[in-house]
Amino acid sequence: MKVVCDSTVFIGLAKIRKIELLKQIFREVFIPDAVFNEVVTSGKGRPGVKEIANAKWIKREPIKDQRTVEILIAELGQGEAEVLVLGKELNADLLIIDDERARTAATSAGFNIIGLAGILLFAKQLKLIPSVKALLDQLQSKNFRLSDRIYREVLKKSGEK
């Protein structure tokens, strides 16, 4: 399964020290240069930077179609635009994106998508974590933006209160 991931998910998982969930679930994850730069270069000194920079299971891929990236940047950030283009170039099975505009664009382009909350839900279903709520609460305590609707939906799907 080819999976392309945006920076927000890495940043969120780093904040709760759960980056390895991506490796456990997907074995390898592809990222474009913009995501690497946002997480590793701009994130210097933040949690998870060294793990992400040194992870052999995270595959950094350059974008070939810069023109489409430039068109998408009018509506999306650099990282999100590159994730969509890389997803197309790799014929990805799944994009991991949290940004609402990027999710809408990805869905319109025919991609299957999941976000950080969905990753946590999937990890619980695979018995990789005991509780979704505890991790969602940790994310919120570390100023990770998560809508009340998503919070409630994921807790309901996980069978937690």
N, C-alpha and C positions, 0 to 999 in steps of 0.2 A: 504494500500500500504506500503510495507516494503522498506525503503530507507536507504542506508548506505552512509555516507559522509566522505570525506577526510579533512585534516586540512587546506589546502589552501583556500577552500571555506569559512570556518569559519573565518580565518584570514582576508580575503578580505572583507567579510561582516562586521566584527568588525571594520575594518578601516573606513567604511562609515556608521557605526552605523545602520546596517540593518539586524542584526542576526535574528530578529523576523520574517523576510520574510520566513525563512525555516519552522518555526512553523505555520505560516499562510497558507502556501502552503501544507505542508505535515502532520501537526499535531504532528508527532513524527519522530525523526531521530536517527538511530543507529550509534554508532561509536565504533571502536576497541580501546583497551588500548593505542596503539601507537599514535593514533590521539589525545586522551585525554591528554596524556603526552606532546605531541608536542605543543598543543594549551594552555593547562592550566599550566602544570608544567614548561616547558621551556619558556612559554610566560608570566611568572609572571610579573605583572606591565604593561602589554600591554592592549590596548583597547579590551573590550569584554570578558576578562578572567573570571571575576566574574560571568557575565551573563551565560557563557557557563558552568562553574563549578557548578552553582546552578540551571540550567534549568532542570526541571523535565521531559520535553518533549524530552530531549537529553538522549538517553538510551545507557549507556556504556556496551559493551558486550565483554567478554574475548574470545580469539581465542582458539579453540580446536586443530586445525590442525597446530601445530607449524612447522612441517616438511615442509609443502608446503610453509609456510611463508619464511622459510630459503632458499628454492629453488628460490622463487620469488625475494628475496633480491639481488640476483646476478644481476638482471636487474632493479629493482625498489627500492625505498626507503622503510623503515620499515612501515611507515604509509600506503603507497599505497599498499604494499604487504598484510598488514592486512585487508585493505578495501576489496580487491578482495576475500580473504579467508572468511572474515565475510559475504560478499555478498553471497558466495556459501553456507556457513553454514546456513544462515537465509533464503535462497532461495529468495533473495531480488528482488524486481521489478525494482529498479533503483539504480545506483551508481552515486554519485555526485563527480566528479573528474576533475581536471584541467590539471594535469601532462600528457603530450602527450604520453609518453611510457605506463603509467598506463591506459590511455584511449584506446590505441591500444590493450593492453593485455585484458582489460575488454570486448572490442568489440569482440575480438577473442574468448573469453570464453562465448560469447552469452548474455552478459549483455546489458541492455539499460543504456545509460549514458547521463549525462548532466553536464555542467560546470557552473561556476559562472555567466558568461555572459548569458547563457541560462536561469538560474534562474531569472536574472533580466528581461529578455524578457518575461518569463512566468508571473512574478509578474506584469508587465505592462498589459499583456493581461487579467489578473484577476482584473485589476484596483486597485492593491495594491500600485502602485507607478505611478506618473504622467509621468515620463520621464526616459528612459534608458540612454540616452546620458549624462545627468547630473551626474548620478551615475558612469558611465564608466569613465567620466572625473575626478571625485573625486578619483576613484581607481588609475588612471594613475598619478594623482598629488601626491599620497601617495606611489609611487614606486611599485605599483602592476603590475606585468608583464602581458601584454595583447597584443597580436599581432595585427598589423594594419589590417590584413585580418579579424580576428574575430571581431574587433571593427566595421569595415565597414559592415560586414555581419549582425551583430546584429542590427545596426542602420537601415539598409535596411529593415530587417524583422519587425522592430518596427514602420516603417513609419516615422522615424526621420532623420534629416540631420545633 
